[in-house]
Amino acid sequence: MTTTNSTVLKIMNILFWIVFIGLCIKTGALLTSFIVSLFVNPESSNDLYLGLNLFDLYSFSKSHYIFTAILFMLLTGLKAYITYYVVKIFMKFDLSKPFHGNLNNIFIKISYIALGTGLLAIIAENYAKWIMKKGVTVPIDWTGSEILLFAGVIYLFALIFKKGSELQSENDLTV
């Protein structure tokens, strides 16, 4: 059972590294194509990243385009930052002593970052809805409510880990 759990944890660690690297590449590609669309070729706003077309928004208002693109890049970067902390969890996690203070602090950080990311995504989603009322399409899925749900679940895990670390410390003292 322990070797199975250890193997699953190693596989998950590799998968989260892949996700982290992918989100970093996505953020970098968005930033690069955004800079190109602003200073070199406005037509490149047709395909910012994997078919993301914000040319209508660019044609409507350059300032709205800049703000929307920055929000999207910021959210993608924050998702990469959250994934970085998840990778840190896998690097510090020990099956023999699963509850220790370092993991609890990382869970708390993830929950706070996810809460801020979720709130930012909801603001961005409402901003996009406001722009769409003006007849301009913004084809971005902001996923704000899902990120807020994730933040709540991670905060619950942080509370469980905090209690677990307290119990583990008491257990270590009594043995």
N, C-alpha and C positions, 0 to 999 in steps of 0.2 A: 504494500500500500504506500509506503514512504517513497519507494523508487518511482511509482506511478505519479504521485503528487509532485515529486521533484522534477520528473520529466515534463509534466504539464506546466509547471512554473517556468522551466527553461524555455519551453515552446512559446508560452505567453510573453516572456521577456523578449524573445526574438521578434514576435509579432508587434509588440509595442515599440521596439526600436524601429521597425519598418514603418509603422504609422507615424512615429515622431519624425523620421527622416522625410517621409512623404509630405507631411504638413509643412516642414521647413522648406522643402523644394517648392511646394505650392505657394507659400508666402513669398518666397524669393522670386518666383516666376510672375506672380501678380505684381509685385513691386517693380520688376524690370519692365514688364509690358505696360504698366501704368505710366512709368517715366517716359517710355518711348511714345506712348499715345499723347502725352502732354507736350513734349519738346521736339519730337522728330516727325511723327506721322499720326495725325488725329484719326486716320482710317483704321489704325490698329486697335482702336477701342471696339471694333467689330468682333474681335476675338482676343480678349484679354488673357483668358486661361481656359483651355479645354472647351471652347465654344461660348464662353461668357460674353454676351454681346451687350455693351452699354453705349453703343453709338447713338441711339435715340436720345439717351440721357445727355450725352456729350453735346449733341446738336441742340438740345433744349436749353441747357445751362451748363457752362463749364464748371461753375462753382458747385452745383449740385452733383455733377459727375465726380469732382475731386472729393467731396465729402463722402459720397456713397462708396467710392473705391477705397478711401482710407478706412472707413468703417469695416468694409469687407476684409481688407488686409489685416486690420487690427484684430478682428474676430478670428481669422485664420491663425494669426500669430499667437493669440491667447490659447487657442486649442492646442497648438504645438507646445506651448509652455505647460499646459496641464498634462499633456502626454509625457513631457520631460520629467515631471514629478512622479508620474506613474512608473516610469522607467527607474527612477530613484528608489521607489518602493520595492521593486523587484530586485534591485541590487542590494538592498539592506535587509530584505526579508529572510528570516531564518526559521525553518519549520520546528526546530527544537525549542526555540523561545520566540513565538510569533508576536507576543505583545511586549513592545518596549517603546519608550518615550519618543524616539526618533521617528518611528512610523506614525505615531499619533500626531506629531507636529506636521508631518508631510500631508496627512489626511486633512488636517485643519487648513493648511495652505491651499490644497486643491479645492476644498469646499468654498473658501473665500474667493479664490480666483474664478471658479466656476460660477459663483453667485454674481460677481461683477461682469463676467462674460455674458451670462444669461440676461442680466439687466441691460447691458449694452446691445445685445441682439434684439431685445424687445424694443428698445429705443430706435434701432436701425430699421426694424420691421415697420414700426409706426411711421417713421420718416419716409420709407419707401411707399407705404400706402398713401401718404399725403401727396407724394410726387405722382403716384399713379392716378390720383383724382384729377390731376392736371392733364391727363391723357398720355403720359409717358410711361412706357413699360420698364420695370426694373426686375429682370429675371433672376433674382437671387433668393434662395431659400435660407432665411436667417436662423431658423430653429431655436428661437429664444426660449420657448416653454420647455423644450426637451433639455436644454442646458440647465435651466432652473431645477427641473426634476432631478437631473444628475447631481446638481449641487446639494440638494436636500438629501439624497441617498448617501452621498459621500460624507456629509456632515453627520448623518446617523452612524456610519461606519467609524467616524472619528470618535464619537461618543462611546461606541462599543469598544474600540481599541483603548480608549482612555481607561474605562472601567477594567478591561482585561489587563492592562499594564499595572493598575493598582493591585488587582488580585494576584498577579504574577509576582509583584514585589513583596506582597505580604507572604506569599507562599515561599519565596526564596529566603525570607527572613526566618520563617518558622522551621525550615528544614535544617 
